[in-house]
Amino acid sequence: MVHASVENPGSSLAFMVHLRVAKASNADDVVPIFWDDNYVSLLPGEKRQLTARFESDKDNNSDLILTVDGWNVAEISRPLGD
C-alpha cells in the first residue's frame, strides 16, 4: 500500500495530476494497482491524500518509485523505500 500527499504550491490550477507506481529497475508499472482516486485537479494551495493498494508481497518495495505528473505539472519521481 502507498499513501501519497500531493500539493499544488503554484498560483494556477494543476490539471490532471496523475500518480503511478513503477519498478525502478525497468520502469514497468506495478499492476494490478487500485487507487482511491487519480487524475485529480488541484486548486492553488490545495493538498490531497491519495492511497494505492497493490500486492506488495510480489514486489520489493525498495525497487519501487512513485511518479507524479500532469497536463501542466513537471514530472517528479521518488523512491518508495520500505
Backbone bond lengths (Angstrom), bond angles and torsions (degrees), N, CA, C in turn:
res aa  C-N    CA-C-N  psi(-1)  N-CA   C-N-CA  omega(-1)  CA-C   N-CA-C  phi
1 M - - - 1.445 - - 1.524 108.26 -
2 V 1.334 115.15 144.23 1.456 122.43 178.57 1.519 108.27 -126.60
3 H 1.334 115.94 133.72 1.462 122.47 171.47 1.515 106.48 -113.40
4 A 1.316 116.95 124.24 1.462 121.09 -178.57 1.520 109.94 -124.84
5 S 1.306 115.35 138.45 1.456 122.15 175.34 1.518 107.50 -110.59
6 V 1.328 117.04 124.13 1.456 121.38 178.15 1.521 108.38 -119.16
7 E 1.324 115.22 145.17 1.462 121.00 -177.63 1.529 109.12 -140.92
8 N 1.307 115.86 143.90 1.461 121.48 174.78 1.530 108.18 -102.84
9 P 1.348 117.23 100.02 1.462 119.80 179.79 1.535 112.79 -82.76
10 G 1.327 117.12 -5.30 1.464 121.86 -176.07 1.515 113.14 -79.50
11 S 1.327 114.47 -177.72 1.466 120.88 -178.60 1.525 112.32 -104.20
12 S 1.340 117.06 4.13 1.464 120.64 177.36 1.525 109.64 -130.59
13 L 1.305 116.02 168.34 1.464 122.76 -178.96 1.525 111.13 -60.88
14 A 1.329 117.53 132.45 1.472 122.84 169.94 1.522 105.41 -92.37
15 F 1.330 116.59 112.03 1.458 122.20 -168.80 1.522 111.52 -102.09
16 M 1.338 115.12 133.49 1.467 122.92 175.81 1.535 112.40 54.80
17 V 1.318 115.82 51.30 1.464 121.21 177.64 1.527 107.83 -68.88
18 H 1.324 115.50 126.18 1.463 122.87 -172.37 1.519 109.34 -122.81
19 L 1.325 116.73 130.11 1.457 122.26 176.58 1.517 109.41 -110.99
20 R 1.335 115.83 145.08 1.467 120.13 175.77 1.519 108.64 -146.61
21 V 1.314 115.43 150.04 1.465 122.82 174.62 1.523 106.28 -112.84
22 A 1.333 115.95 129.87 1.463 121.31 -177.86 1.521 109.67 -138.21
23 K 1.314 115.28 163.01 1.461 121.32 174.70 1.526 108.00 -79.67
24 A 1.313 116.78 128.80 1.458 121.18 -178.83 1.519 111.31 -64.75
25 S 1.312 116.98 -32.62 1.464 121.16 -175.15 1.530 113.78 -67.25
26 N 1.352 117.06 -32.73 1.466 118.61 -176.87 1.531 113.90 -138.42
27 A 1.329 118.21 3.37 1.472 124.94 178.07 1.525 113.91 65.36
28 D 1.342 117.85 12.79 1.468 120.40 175.87 1.521 109.79 -72.41
29 D 1.335 116.48 135.25 1.460 120.81 176.29 1.518 110.63 -62.23
30 V 1.320 115.57 145.11 1.465 121.19 171.60 1.527 106.65 -77.32
31 V 1.320 116.10 122.91 1.463 121.22 179.94 1.518 109.56 -138.22
32 P 1.299 119.80 146.86 1.457 124.53 -7.95 1.531 110.76 -74.71
33 I 1.319 115.67 152.33 1.461 122.23 176.89 1.519 107.39 -137.46
34 F 1.307 116.87 140.47 1.463 122.29 -175.43 1.524 109.20 -124.61
35 W 1.328 116.27 108.09 1.459 123.00 178.78 1.517 109.37 -89.78
36 D 1.337 116.97 143.98 1.464 119.11 174.32 1.524 110.56 -73.47
37 D 1.346 116.82 -20.89 1.457 123.42 173.55 1.523 106.33 -166.14
38 N 1.304 118.02 156.35 1.455 122.39 177.79 1.520 106.80 -164.74
39 Y 1.301 117.44 167.54 1.460 122.55 -173.21 1.526 109.27 52.51
40 V 1.325 115.60 58.47 1.460 121.97 -178.35 1.525 109.43 -98.89
41 S 1.308 116.28 156.40 1.455 122.48 172.69 1.522 107.80 -111.81
42 L 1.342 115.84 138.57 1.458 121.09 -176.52 1.521 110.26 -121.63
43 L 1.311 116.34 129.64 1.456 121.58 173.82 1.527 109.10 -71.65
44 P 1.330 118.44 161.70 1.466 120.10 177.24 1.535 111.07 -54.74
45 G 1.330 116.09 128.90 1.463 121.70 -179.85 1.517 115.16 81.36
46 E 1.313 118.76 -6.34 1.468 121.69 -177.93 1.524 111.20 -76.02
47 K 1.348 115.31 143.74 1.468 123.05 176.66 1.512 108.45 -122.03
48 R 1.339 116.06 147.31 1.467 121.86 175.96 1.519 109.63 -138.05
49 Q 1.312 116.08 146.36 1.464 123.40 172.98 1.521 106.85 -107.39
50 L 1.334 116.87 125.73 1.456 121.86 179.30 1.527 109.04 -123.13
51 T 1.317 115.90 146.88 1.460 121.54 -179.19 1.524 109.69 -127.93
52 A 1.331 115.09 139.61 1.463 121.47 175.61 1.522 108.70 -124.69
53 R 1.306 115.20 139.95 1.465 121.06 176.97 1.522 108.72 -116.85
54 F 1.332 114.63 136.98 1.463 120.60 178.28 1.517 107.82 -157.55
55 E 1.318 117.22 167.36 1.462 123.09 -179.13 1.526 109.52 -74.28
56 S 1.302 116.99 91.65 1.465 120.52 -175.39 1.522 112.87 -71.32
57 D 1.333 117.74 -23.81 1.463 118.56 179.57 1.529 111.61 -70.73
58 K 1.325 118.43 -16.01 1.462 121.96 176.34 1.518 111.75 -84.16
59 D 1.321 116.92 -18.72 1.453 121.36 -174.19 1.519 110.56 -121.00
60 N 1.309 115.78 142.88 1.453 121.81 172.58 1.521 106.64 -83.52
61 N 1.348 117.70 109.62 1.464 120.60 -174.51 1.522 113.15 -60.27
62 S 1.328 118.36 -22.79 1.459 119.43 178.69 1.525 111.05 -72.73
63 D 1.330 117.81 -12.97 1.467 122.78 179.33 1.528 111.62 -101.87
64 L 1.333 118.16 12.86 1.463 120.81 -176.86 1.523 111.13 -107.44
65 I 1.330 114.81 145.49 1.459 120.55 174.87 1.523 109.55 -125.36
66 L 1.318 115.75 148.29 1.458 123.25 174.22 1.518 106.94 -105.37
67 T 1.321 116.72 127.01 1.458 121.69 178.85 1.517 108.95 -118.58
68 V 1.330 115.18 136.02 1.464 122.36 176.92 1.522 107.65 -122.57
69 D 1.329 116.00 130.70 1.456 120.56 174.93 1.523 107.94 -148.02
70 G 1.292 116.26 -178.30 1.457 120.44 179.62 1.513 110.51 -175.11
71 W 1.321 115.41 176.33 1.451 121.17 -177.05 1.531 111.10 -58.73
72 N 1.319 117.29 -43.25 1.461 121.72 178.50 1.531 110.94 -124.76
73 V 1.336 116.06 33.93 1.460 123.01 -177.48 1.528 108.71 -123.70
74 A 1.315 116.85 129.37 1.463 120.73 176.79 1.523 109.63 -68.36
75 E 1.321 116.36 139.63 1.472 121.39 -179.14 1.517 110.97 -68.13
76 I 1.344 115.33 135.53 1.460 122.92 176.67 1.523 107.66 -131.02
77 S 1.329 117.62 134.40 1.467 122.18 177.09 1.510 109.04 -125.86
78 R 1.338 115.56 140.74 1.454 121.90 178.39 1.521 108.60 -139.88
79 P 1.350 117.48 141.35 1.470 119.69 175.26 1.534 109.62 -68.42
80 L 1.319 116.26 145.13 1.468 120.56 178.32 1.519 111.49 -80.79
81 G 1.315 117.72 -39.78 1.459 119.83 -177.67 1.512 111.06 68.99
82 D 1.326 115.54 -169.37 1.471 120.55 -178.35 1.501 111.83 -93.91
